[in-house]
Amino acid sequence: MDKVVIVTGGSRGIGAATSMLLALNGYAVCINYRSRNKDAELLADKITQQGGKVFCFCADVSKEDDVIRLFEAVENHFGRVTHLVNNAGILFTQSRLVDLTLARFNRVMSTNINSCFLCCREAIKRMSSGGAIVNVSSAAARSGAPNEYIDYAASKGAMDTLTKGLSLELAAQGIRVNAVRPGFIETEMHADGGEPDRVNRLSPEIPLQRGGKPEEVATAIAWLLSDEASYVTGTFIDVAGGK
C-alpha cells in the first residue's frame, strides 16, 4: 500500500525538514501551507529533483472547509491518506498573560489546536485499515512558557491531551497517535515571537548546551510514523536537549 502523508505547516522549519525526510523515505507527501507559496514550491522542487513524490496545497487548517478541501485534494492526487503530521502552529510576540488580548488567545488556540482536531478527524475517516498520526506539540506544554508564550503553551497542552485521548480511542482500529515535543529548535518561528536569536540566548540553560535542528525533530517524527514504531501509541518524545 502506498504511504500518503499530509504535513501541515510543511513549507518551513520542522515541517519542511519532515516533508523532505518523509519524501526520501518513500512517502507521497502533501506539503500544506497557508501563505508561503514560494517556500512550498521551492521545497517541492528539491524533493522532485531527488525523485520524491510531492504535492503542494494551500489551506488554512484552522478552518473546517479548508481542511475538507485539503483531504479531498490529496485523495484525488495521491489516493487515500495513510499518515498525518499536525505541525501547523503560530505564536506571537513574547508577553505576560495579563497583557494578552482575548483575540490573540483565541487565534493561537484556533490555529494550534482546532487545526489538529480537524485534521485528525478527517484523517481518521480515511484510515479504515490503520494509519499513524504524529502531533507536533512543544516542550512549552510542560514548562508553561511563563512570561513569554503562555497562550502557545496552553494550546500545546491541549494538543497533548488530545493526543493521549485519541490514541486510546483508535488503538483497536490500528491507528497510532503519538506526539513529539520539540524544545529550543533553530527555526524562523522565534522571529515571529520578536527574538530571532532566542535559541542562542537560552542555549546555556539546555543540558546539551545547544539548540536543536529541525532535522533532528523530523527524524523523531519519521520514526513514530514508521512500522518500526508499530507498538508505540499515546507516547510523547521530547526532542529538547534534556531540557
MIMARTI-486294 format. One line per 10 residues: number of its first residue (from 1); for each residue x, y, z of N, C-alpha, C, O. Coordinates in steps of 0.02 Angstrom, whole numbers. Atoms other than C-alpha are relative to their C-alpha. Layout:
NUM	X,Y,Z,X,Y,Z,X,Y,Z,X,Y,Z; ... .
END
This chain:
1	42,-60,0,0,0,0,44,63,0,92,67,38; -37,-62,3,64,173,-45,-8,39,65,-62,40,95; 2,-41,-60,109,285,102,-12,72,-21,30,102,-56; 18,-68,19,23,454,83,-6,41,64,-45,25,108; -3,-40,-61,59,588,212,-15,73,-14,8,101,-65; 10,-73,0,-3,765,242,42,29,56,39,5,113; -38,-36,-51,118,881,333,-27,71,1,-15,110,-45; 27,-68,-4,27,1037,391,56,48,21,101,29,59; -54,-47,-13,133,1193,401,66,-27,-26,118,-22,6; -57,38,25,253,1098,290,50,38,-41,96,8,-69 .
11	-43,-38,45,340,1240,200,63,28,33,107,52,-2; -59,-27,-33,466,1293,332,15,-38,64,-27,-75,89; -19,26,-65,560,1240,488,-8,-75,6,13,-113,-38; 9,71,-14,513,1072,563,-43,-32,-54,-29,-89,-75; 43,27,52,376,1047,434,37,-14,-65,26,-65,-96; -39,9,61,495,1070,288,49,-57,6,55,-98,-39; -48,55,-11,626,954,362,-36,-67,1,-10,-116,-25; 39,62,-2,491,824,393,-24,-20,-69,-22,-78,-87; 23,14,68,420,839,218,56,-30,-42,45,-79,-78; -57,24,39,592,813,142,19,-71,22,28,-114,-21 .
21	-21,65,-24,637,665,253,-51,-54,-19,-31,-109,-40; 51,50,16,471,575,226,0,-15,-75,-10,-72,-95; -3,11,72,484,600,38,58,-45,-17,52,-90,-59; -59,42,12,658,524,40,-11,-72,26,21,-119,3; 16,66,-28,585,378,141,-57,-34,-37,-82,-86,-15; 49,34,42,459,338,5,-72,20,8,-116,-11,-22; 69,-25,-7,304,433,61,-17,45,-59,26,81,-85; 27,-52,42,197,529,-61,-22,56,47,-65,46,90; 7,-53,-50,198,697,28,-42,58,-25,-29,84,-80; 35,-63,12,72,839,30,29,52,47,24,45,108 .
31	-23,-57,-39,154,1000,88,-57,49,5,-75,83,-43; 53,-50,-11,15,1103,163,31,65,24,77,65,64; -23,-66,-21,43,1289,183,-59,48,-1,-110,34,-34; 54,-50,0,-64,1442,217,17,61,-43,-25,85,-80; -17,-61,37,33,1588,142,69,-2,-33,85,41,-73; -69,3,24,211,1533,100,5,-41,-65,37,-94,-67; 2,36,63,182,1481,-80,70,-11,-29,85,-67,-51; -66,7,30,360,1514,-139,42,-50,38,77,-91,7; -38,48,-40,438,1418,6,-23,-72,-14,18,-117,-21; 27,67,13,322,1270,-26,22,-25,-69,42,-83,-76 .
41	-18,21,68,359,1267,-213,75,-15,-6,95,-62,-40; -72,13,1,547,1279,-186,17,-67,32,58,-105,8; -11,64,-34,541,1134,-64,-24,-57,-44,10,-109,-49; 26,52,44,434,1034,-184,48,-14,-58,58,-71,-78; -49,9,54,561,1064,-322,60,-42,23,83,-86,-13; -56,39,-27,701,997,-211,-18,-73,8,22,-117,-6; 22,69,-10,600,843,-170,-6,-36,-67,14,-94,-73; 8,29,66,558,812,-352,67,-17,-31,76,-69,-62; -68,11,28,741,830,-402,33,-62,29,76,-93,-2; -28,59,-32,781,689,-280,-44,-62,-9,-35,-112,24 .
51	41,58,18,648,575,-353,-61,-11,44,-93,-63,40; 57,8,-45,514,605,-221,-66,19,-32,-68,55,-82; 68,-17,21,326,618,-244,-25,55,46,-25,47,107; 20,-57,-41,259,785,-185,-55,40,-33,-61,41,-94; 58,-38,23,106,895,-199,-10,56,52,-11,43,112; 10,-57,-45,80,1070,-125,-74,20,-1,-107,17,-53; 70,-22,-2,-90,1130,-65,-8,55,52,12,47,110; 12,-57,-44,-139,1298,9,-66,-9,37,-118,-17,6; 60,6,-40,-262,1284,153,14,27,70,67,14,98; -3,-21,-70,-293,1369,320,-31,-56,41,-92,-63,44 .
61	26,61,-33,-308,1212,426,-36,14,66,-56,-33,100; 42,-16,-57,-394,1305,567,-73,8,-22,-117,18,20; 68,-9,28,-547,1317,451,-25,-67,-27,9,-100,-66; 27,65,17,-659,1166,428,-5,-11,-75,16,-64,-100; 8,9,72,-698,1194,244,67,-9,-35,73,-49,-81; -67,7,30,-513,1215,202,29,-69,13,60,-99,-30; -27,67,-17,-468,1053,292,-33,-53,-43,1,-98,-68; 35,48,42,-600,956,198,25,4,-72,36,-48,-104; -27,-8,68,-538,1029,33,70,-30,-5,86,-62,-55; -68,27,0,-360,982,80,0,-76,-6,35,-104,-48 .
71	1,73,2,-400,799,113,-29,-26,-65,-5,-77,-91; 29,22,64,-508,784,-42,50,8,-56,55,-34,-100; -49,-12,52,-371,860,-149,56,-52,2,79,-76,-50; -53,50,-6,-239,741,-81,-25,-68,-23,12,-105,-56; 28,64,22,-353,592,-108,-4,-4,-76,12,-55,-105; 4,-2,73,-381,644,-288,68,-4,-33,75,-32,-87; -67,-4,29,-195,671,-316,40,-64,12,72,-91,-33; -42,57,-19,-114,525,-223,-39,-63,20,-12,-118,18; 37,55,-29,-252,415,-154,-11,11,74,1,65,100; 20,-6,-70,-307,380,24,58,21,45,113,-6,41 .
81	-49,-22,-49,-214,471,163,12,-55,51,-35,-81,80; -18,52,-49,-121,347,274,37,27,61,39,-5,113; -40,-29,-54,-15,462,382,-13,75,4,-30,107,-46; 12,-71,-10,-32,636,455,50,28,51,63,-2,102; -42,-37,-46,87,760,536,-32,68,12,-34,110,-32; 31,-64,-18,-2,902,627,54,47,27,71,46,86; -56,-43,-18,135,1033,626,-18,74,-2,18,115,26; 18,-71,6,43,1196,587,-7,32,68,-37,4,114; 5,-35,-64,60,1322,727,25,71,-5,65,87,-49; -21,-69,-2,83,1504,769,15,21,72,-11,-9,120 .
91	-6,-36,-63,145,1612,910,11,73,-16,28,91,-72; -7,-72,9,154,1799,935,54,27,47,87,-12,81; -53,-32,-39,268,1923,1022,-4,-20,74,-58,-27,102; -4,20,-70,326,1873,1196,-41,48,44,-38,109,35; 44,-41,-42,204,1933,1329,-19,-38,63,-21,-100,63; 30,30,-60,141,1902,1505,-75,-7,-11,-104,29,-52; 71,13,9,-36,1835,1520,-42,62,12,-91,73,-24; 41,-58,-18,-101,1996,1599,-6,49,-58,-52,90,-60; 1,-46,56,-61,2088,1438,-29,-30,-64,-31,3,-116; 28,32,59,-141,1963,1318,-71,22,-13,-110,35,33 .
101	69,-13,19,-298,2003,1222,-35,-67,-13,-4,-117,-28; 39,60,15,-438,1877,1201,7,-18,-74,7,-77,-92; -6,13,72,-421,1896,1013,64,-39,-15,64,-86,-55; -63,36,10,-239,1841,1019,-5,-71,27,14,-119,-7; 6,66,-30,-276,1696,1137,-42,-46,-45,-24,-103,-57; 45,41,42,-419,1636,1027,34,-19,-66,23,-74,-91; -33,16,64,-313,1646,869,52,-55,9,58,-100,-33; -50,52,-13,-172,1544,945,-34,-67,11,-12,-118,-17; 35,63,-13,-293,1413,1009,-32,-27,-64,-28,-87,-78; 33,21,61,-389,1408,845,49,-31,-49,36,-84,-77 .
111	-49,26,48,-235,1385,738,34,-63,25,41,-111,-12; -41,54,-25,-140,1267,851,-39,-63,20,-14,-118,11; 36,59,-22,-274,1153,922,-60,-16,-44,-74,-75,-57; 56,15,45,-426,1172,808,25,-35,-63,-7,-80,-88; -28,31,60,-315,1129,660,17,-73,12,6,-116,-30; -17,69,-18,-254,973,749,-63,-43,4,-65,-98,-23; 63,37,-6,-431,919,791,-30,-13,-69,-49,-70,-84; 32,8,66,-498,949,615,38,-49,-44,8,-91,-77; -40,44,43,-354,862,527,-2,-72,25,-5,-118,-15; 7,68,-27,-361,714,645,-67,-30,-20,-70,-88,-40 .
121	66,26,17,-547,697,615,-4,-23,-72,-29,-78,-86; 4,18,71,-531,697,426,46,-58,-16,30,-99,-59; -46,56,12,-381,579,431,-32,-65,23,-28,-116,-12; 30,61,-28,-473,453,540,-53,-28,-47,-59,-89,-54; 53,23,45,-617,446,417,28,-40,-58,-7,-81,-88; -30,31,58,-495,387,285,47,-59,17,68,-96,-27; -47,52,-21,-384,269,387,-37,-63,21,-31,-85,78; 43,57,-16,-501,120,378,40,-62,17,16,-106,53; -40,61,-12,-360,-8,380,65,17,36,117,-13,22; -59,-19,-39,-239,76,501,34,61,-27,22,83,-84 .
131	-37,-60,19,-125,226,495,37,27,60,39,-4,113; -38,-31,-55,-20,342,601,-4,75,-4,-2,105,-58; 4,-73,-7,-34,520,663,54,22,49,63,-9,101; -47,-31,-48,103,625,742,-18,73,8,-21,110,-42; 15,-70,-15,59,789,826,64,34,25,99,7,68; -59,-37,-21,197,918,844,-20,47,56,-47,102,43; 15,-39,-60,175,983,1020,60,45,15,90,72,-31; -56,-42,-20,308,1078,1117,19,-14,72,-24,-32,113; -21,4,-70,412,1068,1274,-34,54,42,-36,49,103; 37,-52,-36,315,1226,1319,-62,-28,34,-85,1,83 .
141	58,31,-33,169,1112,1361,18,-23,70,-25,-28,113; -23,21,-66,274,1052,1508,22,59,43,9,60,103; -27,-57,-39,355,1217,1558,-51,54,13,-45,92,61; 49,-53,-6,204,1330,1533,22,65,-33,-18,111,-41; -28,-60,34,318,1460,1447,-20,65,34,-45,111,1; 20,-61,-35,289,1592,1582,38,61,-24,97,58,-43; -28,-66,19,320,1775,1539,15,6,-75,39,58,-97; -15,-2,72,337,1732,1354,-59,-23,-43,-88,17,-80; 48,29,47,212,1616,1270,-50,-44,37,-59,-102,18; 44,42,-39,86,1555,1397,-61,-22,-41,-88,-76,-29 .
151	56,20,44,-52,1554,1265,21,-57,-47,-17,-104,-57; -27,53,43,55,1449,1148,7,-65,40,-11,-118,17; -9,59,-43,98,1331,1292,-68,-32,15,-73,-94,16; 66,26,-15,-87,1313,1335,-28,-39,-60,-59,-91,-51; 24,35,60,-127,1264,1155,35,-66,-9,5,-115,-30; -37,63,7,9,1132,1156,-18,-49,55,-16,-110,45; 25,44,-52,-52,1065,1322,-65,-33,-21,-76,-92,-7; 63,28,26,-222,1042,1242,15,-53,-53,-19,-104,-57; -19,49,51,-137,952,1097,24,-64,32,9,-119,8; -23,60,-35,-53,833,1219,-59,-42,25,-59,-103,19 .
161	59,36,-25,-221,789,1296,-38,-32,-57,-60,-89,-51; 33,28,59,-299,764,1125,38,-61,-25,8,-112,-43; -41,57,22,-154,651,1077,-12,-61,42,-22,-116,16; 9,58,-45,-174,540,1230,-69,-30,-8,-76,-91,-16; 68,26,4,-362,526,1220,-14,-34,-67,-45,-87,-69; 12,28,66,-365,495,1033,37,-65,-10,12,-111,-43; -37,62,7,-231,363,1044,-38,-59,30,-35,-114,4; 39,52,-33,-343,264,1162,-64,-16,-39,-84,-74,-43; 59,11,41,-497,289,1054,14,-43,-61,-27,-84,-81; -14,29,66,-410,225,898,44,-63,2,54,-94,-50 .
171	-47,56,-3,-294,88,962,-28,-64,-30,8,-98,-67; 30,62,25,-414,-54,921,-10,1,-76,-20,-51,-107; 8,-6,73,-429,14,742,67,-2,-36,70,4,-97; -66,2,31,-242,1,713,26,68,-22,72,72,-63; -24,-68,15,-220,190,705,39,24,61,12,29,116; -43,-22,-54,-74,251,810,3,77,1,8,109,-51; -3,-73,-9,-69,429,880,53,15,52,49,-5,109; -55,-19,-44,90,500,955,16,74,-9,-13,108,-51; -20,-71,5,173,668,980,75,7,12,106,-32,48; -67,-22,-17,343,749,980,-6,68,34,-51,107,19 .
181	0,-65,-35,382,894,1097,69,32,-9,114,22,32; -64,-34,11,522,999,1023,13,52,54,-34,81,82; -19,-53,-46,618,1115,1138,23,60,-40,-13,86,-82; -26,-59,34,728,1258,1079,32,-21,-66,90,-41,-69; -22,21,66,743,1221,893,13,62,-43,-23,112,-39; -21,-57,40,829,1336,770,-45,7,-62,-30,-20,-115; 47,-12,54,682,1391,662,-18,74,-3,0,113,42; 21,-70,9,608,1554,597,-54,20,50,-67,80,57; 56,-17,-44,467,1544,725,21,47,56,-20,87,80; -22,-45,-54,573,1633,855,-3,73,-21,-14,118,20 .
191	6,-68,26,574,1786,744,-72,24,5,-85,83,17; 71,-18,-7,383,1781,747,-14,24,71,-58,66,81; 9,-20,-70,397,1799,936,40,62,19,37,84,76; -35,-63,-12,509,1951,919,72,-8,22,105,42,38; -69,11,-21,676,1870,965,33,-54,-43,35,-112,-24; -30,49,46,764,1786,817,57,-40,31,68,-97,12; -59,32,-29,917,1744,924,-16,-35,66,29,-48,106; 21,27,-64,817,1666,1067,35,-66,17,54,-77,75; -31,65,-13,893,1492,1048,71,9,26,91,-25,74; -69,-12,-23,1071,1558,1066,1,28,71,44,10,111 .
201	3,-29,-67,1022,1659,1220,-13,-53,53,15,-51,108; 20,50,-49,947,1507,1305,42,-63,-1,33,-107,41; -40,61,6,1073,1376,1249,37,-20,63,41,-80,78; -35,21,-61,1173,1383,1412,-45,-35,51,-20,-70,95; 47,31,-47,1015,1326,1505,-18,-71,-22,-51,-108,15; 17,65,27,999,1170,1395,55,-50,18,113,-36,7; -52,48,-19,1089,1014,1460,49,-16,-56,109,-23,-43; -46,14,55,1160,977,1287,35,63,-26,76,59,-72; -37,-62,12,1217,1160,1279,-7,27,-72,36,63,-96; 11,-27,67,1144,1196,1107,-74,-6,-18,-111,-45,13 .
211	67,8,27,983,1220,1012,-3,-60,-47,49,-86,-69; 9,57,44,911,1081,906,-9,22,-72,-22,81,-86; 10,-11,72,898,1067,717,-68,-28,-20,-90,-78,8; 64,28,23,732,1043,626,6,-72,-23,-41,-112,-13; -9,68,24,804,885,550,0,-51,57,-19,-109,47; -1,45,-57,826,810,724,-71,-15,24,-86,-71,46; 71,12,-16,640,832,758,-32,-43,-54,-71,-88,-39; 28,39,56,597,765,586,16,-74,6,-26,-116,-10; -19,70,-8,692,605,624,-45,-35,51,-64,-92,41; 45,29,-50,586,575,779,-70,-9,-28,-102,-60,-15 .
221	66,5,31,427,609,682,-3,-59,-48,-50,-99,-47; -2,54,49,478,491,543,-1,-69,34,-33,-115,10; 0,64,-36,513,352,669,-69,-17,27,-91,-74,22; 67,12,-27,344,372,753,-50,-19,-54,-96,-58,-41; 45,17,54,257,362,585,14,-69,-28,-30,-101,-58; -23,60,34,355,209,531,-23,-64,33,-46,-64,91; 17,66,-28,321,24,555,47,-20,56,30,-64,96; -46,15,-55,472,20,670,-30,19,68,-10,-7,119; 34,-21,-62,360,106,798,-70,-31,5,-115,-1,33; 66,32,5,216,-16,770,-32,-15,67,-93,-25,70 .
231	28,14,-67,195,-47,958,1,62,44,0,57,105; -4,-63,-36,202,136,1006,-60,43,-16,-71,62,-74; 55,-46,9,47,241,1032,-13,36,67,1,8,120; 12,-39,-60,-4,377,1155,64,22,34,65,36,94; -67,-14,-26,181,417,1176,24,69,-21,7,93,-75; -28,-66,14,274,583,1184,76,-5,-1,106,-30,47; -73,-2,4,454,602,1126,22,73,8,6,115,-34; -28,-67,-10,540,756,1197,64,6,-39,112,-31,-27; -60,-14,39,665,824,1072,24,69,23,15,119,-12; -12,-63,-34,730,957,1188,69,5,32,79,48,76 .
241	-68,-5,-26,913,926,1226,7,-13,74,56,7,105; -2,15,-71,873,863,1400,-36,51,43,-40,43,104; 33,-54,-37,777,1020,1449,-69,-22,25,-104,17,57 .
END
